[in-house]
């Protein structure tokens, strides 16, 4: 085995892909701001959060599988 440290290409691609998902990130941040004073705990931003990561994952998948071939 080599002493080289193996890097995860997915993490690097995620960082690069986040810029393409700015709209979803802002929607999530708006939701967080809107519900920050909710004391009941019933309001949440799960949908916006998953929309953001779906966008990132879709962008990463296109590049990641090309690099794995």
PDB file with SEQRES, HELIX, SHEET and CRYST1 records, atoms N, CA, C and O in Angstrom:
SEQRES   1 A   69  UNK UNK UNK UNK UNK UNK UNK UNK UNK UNK UNK UNK UNK          
SEQRES   2 A   69  UNK UNK UNK UNK UNK UNK UNK UNK UNK UNK UNK UNK UNK          
SEQRES   3 A   69  UNK UNK UNK UNK UNK UNK UNK UNK UNK UNK UNK UNK UNK          
SEQRES   4 A   69  UNK UNK UNK UNK UNK UNK UNK UNK UNK UNK UNK UNK UNK          
SEQRES   5 A   69  UNK UNK UNK UNK UNK UNK UNK UNK UNK UNK UNK UNK UNK          
SEQRES   6 A   69  UNK UNK UNK UNK                                              
HELIX    1 AA1 UNK A    9  UNK A   17  1                                   9    
HELIX    2 AA2 UNK A   18  UNK A   21  5                                   4    
HELIX    3 AA3 UNK A   22  UNK A   35  1                                  14    
HELIX    4 AA4 UNK A   46  UNK A   68  1                                  23    
CRYST1    1.000    1.000    1.000  90.00  90.00  90.00 P 1           1          
ATOM      1  N   UNK A   1       0.829  -1.185   0.000  1.00  0.00           N  
ATOM      2  CA  UNK A   1       0.000   0.000   0.000  1.00  0.00           C  
ATOM      3  C   UNK A   1       0.868   1.241   0.000  1.00  0.00           C  
ATOM      4  O   UNK A   1       1.980   1.248   0.528  1.00  0.00           O  
ATOM      5  N   UNK A   2       0.359   2.241  -0.576  1.00  0.00           N  
ATOM      6  CA  UNK A   2       1.062   3.511  -0.680  1.00  0.00           C  
ATOM      7  C   UNK A   2       0.803   4.369   0.552  1.00  0.00           C  
ATOM      8  O   UNK A   2      -0.217   4.220   1.225  1.00  0.00           O  
ATOM      9  N   UNK A   3       1.732   5.260   0.832  1.00  0.00           N  
ATOM     10  CA  UNK A   3       1.555   6.193   1.954  1.00  0.00           C  
ATOM     11  C   UNK A   3       0.701   7.391   1.568  1.00  0.00           C  
ATOM     12  O   UNK A   3       0.395   8.241   2.403  1.00  0.00           O  
ATOM     13  N   UNK A   4       0.321   7.452   0.301  1.00  0.00           N  
ATOM     14  CA  UNK A   4      -0.501   8.574  -0.149  1.00  0.00           C  
ATOM     15  C   UNK A   4      -1.870   8.527   0.521  1.00  0.00           C  
ATOM     16  O   UNK A   4      -2.446   7.463   0.750  1.00  0.00           O  
ATOM     17  N   UNK A   5      -2.355   9.702   0.820  1.00  0.00           N  
ATOM     18  CA  UNK A   5      -3.683   9.787   1.409  1.00  0.00           C  
ATOM     19  C   UNK A   5      -4.707   9.820   0.280  1.00  0.00           C  
ATOM     20  O   UNK A   5      -4.598  10.620  -0.649  1.00  0.00           O  
ATOM     21  N   UNK A   6      -5.671   8.970   0.368  1.00  0.00           N  
ATOM     22  CA  UNK A   6      -6.715   8.892  -0.654  1.00  0.00           C  
ATOM     23  C   UNK A   6      -7.725  10.008  -0.395  1.00  0.00           C  
ATOM     24  O   UNK A   6      -8.195  10.192   0.728  1.00  0.00           O  
ATOM     25  N   UNK A   7      -8.045  10.739  -1.446  1.00  0.00           N  
ATOM     26  CA  UNK A   7      -9.022  11.818  -1.281  1.00  0.00           C  
ATOM     27  C   UNK A   7     -10.354  11.407  -1.896  1.00  0.00           C  
ATOM     28  O   UNK A   7     -10.406  10.628  -2.847  1.00  0.00           O  
ATOM     29  N   UNK A   8     -11.391  11.932  -1.347  1.00  0.00           N  
ATOM     30  CA  UNK A   8     -12.739  11.638  -1.819  1.00  0.00           C  
ATOM     31  C   UNK A   8     -13.118  12.671  -2.874  1.00  0.00           C  
ATOM     32  O   UNK A   8     -13.284  13.844  -2.541  1.00  0.00           O  
ATOM     33  N   UNK A   9     -13.259  12.274  -4.126  1.00  0.00           N  
ATOM     34  CA  UNK A   9     -13.598  13.252  -5.166  1.00  0.00           C  
ATOM     35  C   UNK A   9     -14.996  13.839  -4.986  1.00  0.00           C  
ATOM     36  O   UNK A   9     -15.270  14.942  -5.460  1.00  0.00           O  
ATOM     37  N   UNK A  10     -15.879  13.114  -4.305  1.00  0.00           N  
ATOM     38  CA  UNK A  10     -17.247  13.607  -4.111  1.00  0.00           C  
ATOM     39  C   UNK A  10     -17.254  14.882  -3.270  1.00  0.00           C  
ATOM     40  O   UNK A  10     -17.987  15.820  -3.581  1.00  0.00           O  
ATOM     41  N   UNK A  11     -16.455  14.925  -2.221  1.00  0.00           N  
ATOM     42  CA  UNK A  11     -16.417  16.110  -1.357  1.00  0.00           C  
ATOM     43  C   UNK A  11     -15.951  17.335  -2.130  1.00  0.00           C  
ATOM     44  O   UNK A  11     -16.510  18.420  -1.969  1.00  0.00           O  
ATOM     45  N   UNK A  12     -14.946  17.172  -2.958  1.00  0.00           N  
ATOM     46  CA  UNK A  12     -14.447  18.282  -3.763  1.00  0.00           C  
ATOM     47  C   UNK A  12     -15.500  18.735  -4.770  1.00  0.00           C  
ATOM     48  O   UNK A  12     -15.720  19.932  -4.956  1.00  0.00           O  
ATOM     49  N   UNK A  13     -16.142  17.778  -5.412  1.00  0.00           N  
ATOM     50  CA  UNK A  13     -17.176  18.118  -6.386  1.00  0.00           C  
ATOM     51  C   UNK A  13     -18.377  18.788  -5.724  1.00  0.00           C  
ATOM     52  O   UNK A  13     -19.001  19.664  -6.322  1.00  0.00           O  
ATOM     53  N   UNK A  14     -18.705  18.389  -4.504  1.00  0.00           N  
ATOM     54  CA  UNK A  14     -19.815  19.029  -3.782  1.00  0.00           C  
ATOM     55  C   UNK A  14     -19.514  20.496  -3.547  1.00  0.00           C  
ATOM     56  O   UNK A  14     -20.378  21.350  -3.750  1.00  0.00           O  
ATOM     57  N   UNK A  15     -18.300  20.793  -3.122  1.00  0.00           N  
ATOM     58  CA  UNK A  15     -17.931  22.190  -2.878  1.00  0.00           C  
ATOM     59  C   UNK A  15     -18.038  23.020  -4.149  1.00  0.00           C  
ATOM     60  O   UNK A  15     -18.508  24.157  -4.115  1.00  0.00           O  
ATOM     61  N   UNK A  16     -17.609  22.461  -5.254  1.00  0.00           N  
ATOM     62  CA  UNK A  16     -17.662  23.169  -6.529  1.00  0.00           C  
ATOM     63  C   UNK A  16     -19.095  23.310  -7.045  1.00  0.00           C  
ATOM     64  O   UNK A  16     -19.408  24.271  -7.747  1.00  0.00           O  
ATOM     65  N   UNK A  17     -19.949  22.373  -6.705  1.00  0.00           N  
ATOM     66  CA  UNK A  17     -21.310  22.366  -7.228  1.00  0.00           C  
ATOM     67  C   UNK A  17     -22.267  23.253  -6.440  1.00  0.00           C  
ATOM     68  O   UNK A  17     -23.337  23.599  -6.942  1.00  0.00           O  
ATOM     69  N   UNK A  18     -21.909  23.622  -5.237  1.00  0.00           N  
ATOM     70  CA  UNK A  18     -22.802  24.428  -4.403  1.00  0.00           C  
ATOM     71  C   UNK A  18     -23.142  25.759  -5.045  1.00  0.00           C  
ATOM     72  O   UNK A  18     -24.233  26.288  -4.831  1.00  0.00           O  
ATOM     73  N   UNK A  19     -22.233  26.306  -5.825  1.00  0.00           N  
ATOM     74  CA  UNK A  19     -22.484  27.591  -6.482  1.00  0.00           C  
ATOM     75  C   UNK A  19     -23.635  27.499  -7.486  1.00  0.00           C  
ATOM     76  O   UNK A  19     -24.308  28.495  -7.750  1.00  0.00           O  
ATOM     77  N   UNK A  20     -23.859  26.326  -8.036  1.00  0.00           N  
ATOM     78  CA  UNK A  20     -24.944  26.150  -9.001  1.00  0.00           C  
ATOM     79  C   UNK A  20     -26.307  26.074  -8.323  1.00  0.00           C  
ATOM     80  O   UNK A  20     -27.338  26.162  -8.991  1.00  0.00           O  
ATOM     81  N   UNK A  21     -26.319  25.913  -7.014  1.00  0.00           N  
ATOM     82  CA  UNK A  21     -27.569  25.709  -6.281  1.00  0.00           C  
ATOM     83  C   UNK A  21     -27.868  26.870  -5.338  1.00  0.00           C  
ATOM     84  O   UNK A  21     -28.455  26.682  -4.272  1.00  0.00           O  
ATOM     85  N   UNK A  22     -27.465  28.049  -5.735  1.00  0.00           N  
ATOM     86  CA  UNK A  22     -27.632  29.232  -4.888  1.00  0.00           C  
ATOM     87  C   UNK A  22     -29.110  29.517  -4.623  1.00  0.00           C  
ATOM     88  O   UNK A  22     -29.478  29.876  -3.504  1.00  0.00           O  
ATOM     89  N   UNK A  23     -29.942  29.363  -5.618  1.00  0.00           N  
ATOM     90  CA  UNK A  23     -31.374  29.641  -5.443  1.00  0.00           C  
ATOM     91  C   UNK A  23     -31.963  28.766  -4.331  1.00  0.00           C  
ATOM     92  O   UNK A  23     -32.681  29.255  -3.458  1.00  0.00           O  
ATOM     93  N   UNK A  24     -31.649  27.473  -4.376  1.00  0.00           N  
ATOM     94  CA  UNK A  24     -32.177  26.558  -3.363  1.00  0.00           C  
ATOM     95  C   UNK A  24     -31.615  26.891  -1.983  1.00  0.00           C  
ATOM     96  O   UNK A  24     -32.316  26.765  -0.978  1.00  0.00           O  
ATOM     97  N   UNK A  25     -30.353  27.316  -1.933  1.00  0.00           N  
ATOM     98  CA  UNK A  25     -29.754  27.690  -0.655  1.00  0.00           C  
ATOM     99  C   UNK A  25     -30.452  28.923  -0.070  1.00  0.00           C  
ATOM    100  O   UNK A  25     -30.744  28.965   1.125  1.00  0.00           O  
ATOM    101  N   UNK A  26     -30.718  29.920  -0.914  1.00  0.00           N  
ATOM    102  CA  UNK A  26     -31.407  31.125  -0.433  1.00  0.00           C  
ATOM    103  C   UNK A  26     -32.830  30.815   0.016  1.00  0.00           C  
ATOM    104  O   UNK A  26     -33.316  31.400   0.984  1.00  0.00           O  
ATOM    105  N   UNK A  27     -33.494  29.908  -0.673  1.00  0.00           N  
ATOM    106  CA  UNK A  27     -34.835  29.506  -0.251  1.00  0.00           C  
ATOM    107  C   UNK A  27     -34.785  28.847   1.124  1.00  0.00           C  
ATOM    108  O   UNK A  27     -35.648  29.097   1.965  1.00  0.00           O  
ATOM    109  N   UNK A  28     -33.798  28.025   1.351  1.00  0.00           N  
ATOM    110  CA  UNK A  28     -33.622  27.388   2.655  1.00  0.00           C  
ATOM    111  C   UNK A  28     -33.335  28.447   3.726  1.00  0.00           C  
ATOM    112  O   UNK A  28     -33.915  28.400   4.810  1.00  0.00           O  
ATOM    113  N   UNK A  29     -32.453  29.390   3.432  1.00  0.00           N  
ATOM    114  CA  UNK A  29     -32.115  30.435   4.401  1.00  0.00           C  
ATOM    115  C   UNK A  29     -33.322  31.319   4.719  1.00  0.00           C  
ATOM    116  O   UNK A  29     -33.510  31.727   5.865  1.00  0.00           O  
ATOM    117  N   UNK A  30     -34.140  31.615   3.700  1.00  0.00           N  
ATOM    118  CA  UNK A  30     -35.355  32.397   3.941  1.00  0.00           C  
ATOM    119  C   UNK A  30     -36.297  31.652   4.872  1.00  0.00           C  
ATOM    120  O   UNK A  30     -36.908  32.254   5.755  1.00  0.00           O  
ATOM    121  N   UNK A  31     -36.414  30.353   4.680  1.00  0.00           N  
ATOM    122  CA  UNK A  31     -37.272  29.540   5.542  1.00  0.00           C  
ATOM    123  C   UNK A  31     -36.747  29.540   6.974  1.00  0.00           C  
ATOM    124  O   UNK A  31     -37.517  29.702   7.921  1.00  0.00           O  
ATOM    125  N   UNK A  32     -35.452  29.361   7.131  1.00  0.00           N  
ATOM    126  CA  UNK A  32     -34.855  29.357   8.469  1.00  0.00           C  
ATOM    127  C   UNK A  32     -35.131  30.685   9.168  1.00  0.00           C  
ATOM    128  O   UNK A  32     -35.481  30.709  10.348  1.00  0.00           O  
ATOM    129  N   UNK A  33     -34.974  31.774   8.450  1.00  0.00           N  
ATOM    130  CA  UNK A  33     -35.215  33.104   9.018  1.00  0.00           C  
ATOM    131  C   UNK A  33     -36.696  33.256   9.414  1.00  0.00           C  
ATOM    132  O   UNK A  33     -37.021  33.823  10.457  1.00  0.00           O  
ATOM    133  N   UNK A  34     -37.567  32.741   8.562  1.00  0.00           N  
ATOM    134  CA  UNK A  34     -39.001  32.865   8.774  1.00  0.00           C  
ATOM    135  C   UNK A  34     -39.472  32.106  10.021  1.00  0.00           C  
ATOM    136  O   UNK A  34     -40.410  32.539  10.691  1.00  0.00           O  
ATOM    137  N   UNK A  35     -38.836  30.995  10.329  1.00  0.00           N  
ATOM    138  CA  UNK A  35     -39.325  30.168  11.440  1.00  0.00           C  
ATOM    139  C   UNK A  35     -38.454  30.244  12.687  1.00  0.00           C  
ATOM    140  O   UNK A  35     -38.691  29.506  13.644  1.00  0.00           O  
ATOM    141  N   UNK A  36     -37.461  31.109  12.699  1.00  0.00           N  
ATOM    142  CA  UNK A  36     -36.530  31.110  13.832  1.00  0.00           C  
ATOM    143  C   UNK A  36     -37.192  31.446  15.166  1.00  0.00           C  
ATOM    144  O   UNK A  36     -36.669  31.076  16.218  1.00  0.00           O  
ATOM    145  N   UNK A  37     -38.320  32.133  15.145  1.00  0.00           N  
ATOM    146  CA  UNK A  37     -39.006  32.479  16.392  1.00  0.00           C  
ATOM    147  C   UNK A  37     -40.108  31.488  16.764  1.00  0.00           C  
ATOM    148  O   UNK A  37     -40.846  31.710  17.724  1.00  0.00           O  
ATOM    149  N   UNK A  38     -40.218  30.406  16.012  1.00  0.00           N  
ATOM    150  CA  UNK A  38     -41.236  29.386  16.307  1.00  0.00           C  
ATOM    151  C   UNK A  38     -40.860  28.633  17.579  1.00  0.00           C  
ATOM    152  O   UNK A  38     -39.831  27.960  17.638  1.00  0.00           O  
ATOM    153  N   UNK A  39     -41.695  28.756  18.576  1.00  0.00           N  
ATOM    154  CA  UNK A  39     -41.427  28.076  19.842  1.00  0.00           C  
ATOM    155  C   UNK A  39     -42.166  26.746  19.956  1.00  0.00           C  
ATOM    156  O   UNK A  39     -41.920  25.977  20.886  1.00  0.00           O  
ATOM    157  N   UNK A  40     -43.070  26.471  19.017  1.00  0.00           N  
ATOM    158  CA  UNK A  40     -43.842  25.237  19.082  1.00  0.00           C  
ATOM    159  C   UNK A  40     -43.040  24.039  18.574  1.00  0.00           C  
ATOM    160  O   UNK A  40     -43.270  22.907  18.998  1.00  0.00           O  
ATOM    161  N   UNK A  41     -42.107  24.293  17.671  1.00  0.00           N  
ATOM    162  CA  UNK A  41     -41.318  23.204  17.098  1.00  0.00           C  
ATOM    163  C   UNK A  41     -42.003  22.496  15.961  1.00  0.00           C  
ATOM    164  O   UNK A  41     -41.504  21.484  15.469  1.00  0.00           O  
ATOM    165  N   UNK A  42     -43.153  23.013  15.528  1.00  0.00           N  
ATOM    166  CA  UNK A  42     -43.902  22.362  14.452  1.00  0.00           C  
ATOM    167  C   UNK A  42     -43.438  22.798  13.066  1.00  0.00           C  
ATOM    168  O   UNK A  42     -43.609  22.065  12.092  1.00  0.00           O  
ATOM    169  N   UNK A  43     -42.859  23.971  12.978  1.00  0.00           N  
ATOM    170  CA  UNK A  43     -42.405  24.457  11.672  1.00  0.00           C  
ATOM    171  C   UNK A  43     -40.989  23.963  11.415  1.00  0.00           C  
ATOM    172  O   UNK A  43     -40.177  23.848  12.333  1.00  0.00           O  
ATOM    173  N   UNK A  44     -40.713  23.673  10.152  1.00  0.00           N  
ATOM    174  CA  UNK A  44     -39.381  23.195   9.790  1.00  0.00           C  
ATOM    175  C   UNK A  44     -39.079  23.541   8.336  1.00  0.00           C  
ATOM    176  O   UNK A  44     -39.971  23.939   7.587  1.00  0.00           O  
ATOM    177  N   UNK A  45     -37.841  23.392   7.948  1.00  0.00           N  
ATOM    178  CA  UNK A  45     -37.395  23.702   6.591  1.00  0.00           C  
ATOM    179  C   UNK A  45     -36.809  22.465   5.908  1.00  0.00           C  
ATOM    180  O   UNK A  45     -35.921  22.575   5.063  1.00  0.00           O  
ATOM    181  N   UNK A  46     -37.301  21.325   6.273  1.00  0.00           N  
ATOM    182  CA  UNK A  46     -36.771  20.074   5.739  1.00  0.00           C  
ATOM    183  C   UNK A  46     -36.894  20.012   4.224  1.00  0.00           C  
ATOM    184  O   UNK A  46     -35.969  19.564   3.546  1.00  0.00           O  
ATOM    185  N   UNK A  47     -38.011  20.451   3.693  1.00  0.00           N  
ATOM    186  CA  UNK A  47     -38.213  20.411   2.246  1.00  0.00           C  
ATOM    187  C   UNK A  47     -37.198  21.242   1.499  1.00  0.00           C  
ATOM    188  O   UNK A  47     -36.631  20.790   0.505  1.00  0.00           O  
ATOM    189  N   UNK A  48     -36.962  22.452   1.968  1.00  0.00           N  
ATOM    190  CA  UNK A  48     -35.993  23.343   1.325  1.00  0.00           C  
ATOM    191  C   UNK A  48     -34.573  22.789   1.460  1.00  0.00           C  
ATOM    192  O   UNK A  48     -33.761  22.903   0.542  1.00  0.00           O  
ATOM    193  N   UNK A  49     -34.291  22.193   2.609  1.00  0.00           N  
ATOM    194  CA  UNK A  49     -32.972  21.605   2.836  1.00  0.00           C  
ATOM    195  C   UNK A  49     -32.718  20.463   1.849  1.00  0.00           C  
ATOM    196  O   UNK A  49     -31.653  20.378   1.238  1.00  0.00           O  
ATOM    197  N   UNK A  50     -33.710  19.593   1.708  1.00  0.00           N  
ATOM    198  CA  UNK A  50     -33.556  18.480   0.773  1.00  0.00           C  
ATOM    199  C   UNK A  50     -33.528  18.951  -0.676  1.00  0.00           C  
ATOM    200  O   UNK A  50     -32.839  18.346  -1.497  1.00  0.00           O  
ATOM    201  N   UNK A  51     -34.256  20.011  -1.014  1.00  0.00           N  
ATOM    202  CA  UNK A  51     -34.189  20.568  -2.371  1.00  0.00           C  
ATOM    203  C   UNK A  51     -32.773  21.029  -2.688  1.00  0.00           C  
ATOM    204  O   UNK A  51     -32.269  20.812  -3.789  1.00  0.00           O  
ATOM    205  N   UNK A  52     -32.138  21.670  -1.707  1.00  0.00           N  
ATOM    206  CA  UNK A  52     -30.769  22.155  -1.895  1.00  0.00           C  
ATOM    207  C   UNK A  52     -29.813  20.982  -2.149  1.00  0.00           C  
ATOM    208  O   UNK A  52     -29.029  21.009  -3.097  1.00  0.00           O  
ATOM    209  N   UNK A  53     -29.885  19.965  -1.305  1.00  0.00           N  
ATOM    210  CA  UNK A  53     -28.965  18.842  -1.471  1.00  0.00           C  
ATOM    211  C   UNK A  53     -29.285  17.998  -2.698  1.00  0.00           C  
ATOM    212  O   UNK A  53     -28.388  17.371  -3.263  1.00  0.00           O  
ATOM    213  N   UNK A  54     -30.525  17.972  -3.114  1.00  0.00           N  
ATOM    214  CA  UNK A  54     -30.872  17.274  -4.354  1.00  0.00           C  
ATOM    215  C   UNK A  54     -30.191  17.958  -5.541  1.00  0.00           C  
ATOM    216  O   UNK A  54     -29.666  17.296  -6.436  1.00  0.00           O  
ATOM    217  N   UNK A  55     -30.208  19.281  -5.532  1.00  0.00           N  
ATOM    218  CA  UNK A  55     -29.547  20.050  -6.586  1.00  0.00           C  
ATOM    219  C   UNK A  55     -28.046  19.766  -6.589  1.00  0.00           C  
ATOM    220  O   UNK A  55     -27.462  19.519  -7.645  1.00  0.00           O  
ATOM    221  N   UNK A  56     -27.426  19.800  -5.422  1.00  0.00           N  
ATOM    222  CA  UNK A  56     -25.983  19.541  -5.317  1.00  0.00           C  
ATOM    223  C   UNK A  56     -25.672  18.119  -5.783  1.00  0.00           C  
ATOM    224  O   UNK A  56     -24.745  17.911  -6.566  1.00  0.00           O  
ATOM    225  N   UNK A  57     -26.433  17.155  -5.311  1.00  0.00           N  
ATOM    226  CA  UNK A  57     -26.183  15.758  -5.678  1.00  0.00           C  
ATOM    227  C   UNK A  57     -26.341  15.516  -7.178  1.00  0.00           C  
ATOM    228  O   UNK A  57     -25.574  14.760  -7.774  1.00  0.00           O  
ATOM    229  N   UNK A  58     -27.324  16.149  -7.773  1.00  0.00           N  
ATOM    230  CA  UNK A  58     -27.533  15.978  -9.215  1.00  0.00           C  
ATOM    231  C   UNK A  58     -26.335  16.512  -9.989  1.00  0.00           C  
ATOM    232  O   UNK A  58     -25.871  15.885 -10.941  1.00  0.00           O  
ATOM    233  N   UNK A  59     -25.844  17.662  -9.579  1.00  0.00           N  
ATOM    234  CA  UNK A  59     -24.685  18.253 -10.242  1.00  0.00           C  
ATOM    235  C   UNK A  59     -23.433  17.405 -10.038  1.00  0.00           C  
ATOM    236  O   UNK A  59     -22.643  17.223 -10.965  1.00  0.00           O  
ATOM    237  N   UNK A  60     -23.256  16.895  -8.843  1.00  0.00           N  
ATOM    238  CA  UNK A  60     -22.083  16.067  -8.529  1.00  0.00           C  
ATOM    239  C   UNK A  60     -22.133  14.754  -9.293  1.00  0.00           C  
ATOM    240  O   UNK A  60     -21.114  14.307  -9.819  1.00  0.00           O  
ATOM    241  N   UNK A  61     -23.287  14.139  -9.360  1.00  0.00           N  
ATOM    242  CA  UNK A  61     -23.416  12.824  -9.999  1.00  0.00           C  
ATOM    243  C   UNK A  61     -22.953  12.846 -11.447  1.00  0.00           C  
ATOM    244  O   UNK A  61     -22.297  11.912 -11.908  1.00  0.00           O  
ATOM    245  N   UNK A  62     -23.292  13.907 -12.162  1.00  0.00           N  
ATOM    246  CA  UNK A  62     -22.903  14.005 -13.569  1.00  0.00           C  
ATOM    247  C   UNK A  62     -21.392  13.975 -13.720  1.00  0.00           C  
ATOM    248  O   UNK A  62     -20.876  13.347 -14.645  1.00  0.00           O  
ATOM    249  N   UNK A  63     -20.686  14.638 -12.834  1.00  0.00           N  
ATOM    250  CA  UNK A  63     -19.229  14.720 -12.928  1.00  0.00           C  
ATOM    251  C   UNK A  63     -18.539  13.527 -12.267  1.00  0.00           C  
ATOM    252  O   UNK A  63     -17.518  13.041 -12.753  1.00  0.00           O  
ATOM    253  N   UNK A  64     -19.099  13.070 -11.174  1.00  0.00           N  
ATOM    254  CA  UNK A  64     -18.460  12.004 -10.406  1.00  0.00           C  
ATOM    255  C   UNK A  64     -18.386  10.712 -11.206  1.00  0.00           C  
ATOM    256  O   UNK A  64     -17.335  10.072 -11.239  1.00  0.00           O  
ATOM    257  N   UNK A  65     -19.449  10.325 -11.835  1.00  0.00           N  
ATOM    258  CA  UNK A  65     -19.458   9.057 -12.549  1.00  0.00           C  
ATOM    259  C   UNK A  65     -18.585   9.115 -13.802  1.00  0.00           C  
ATOM    260  O   UNK A  65     -18.067   8.088 -14.239  1.00  0.00           O  
ATOM    261  N   UNK A  66     -18.416  10.306 -14.383  1.00  0.00           N  
ATOM    262  CA  UNK A  66     -17.496  10.435 -15.505  1.00  0.00           C  
ATOM    263  C   UNK A  66     -16.051  10.218 -15.045  1.00  0.00           C  
ATOM    264  O   UNK A  66     -15.246   9.629 -15.766  1.00  0.00           O  
ATOM    265  N   UNK A  67     -15.731  10.698 -13.841  1.00  0.00           N  
ATOM    266  CA  UNK A  67     -14.360  10.563 -13.345  1.00  0.00           C  
ATOM    267  C   UNK A  67     -14.062   9.157 -12.839  1.00  0.00           C  
ATOM    268  O   UNK A  67     -12.895   8.779 -12.739  1.00  0.00           O  
ATOM    269  N   UNK A  68     -15.081   8.380 -12.522  1.00  0.00           N  
ATOM    270  CA  UNK A  68     -14.875   7.024 -12.021  1.00  0.00           C  
ATOM    271  C   UNK A  68     -14.693   5.993 -13.122  1.00  0.00           C  
ATOM    272  O   UNK A  68     -14.226   4.884 -12.865  1.00  0.00           O  
ATOM    273  N   UNK A  69     -15.055   6.349 -14.336  1.00  0.00           N  
ATOM    274  CA  UNK A  69     -14.950   5.397 -15.454  1.00  0.00           C  
ATOM    275  C   UNK A  69     -13.512   5.122 -15.832  1.00  0.00           C  
ATOM    276  O   UNK A  69     -13.254   4.345 -16.751  1.00  0.00           O  
TER     277      UNK A  69                                                      
END                                                                             
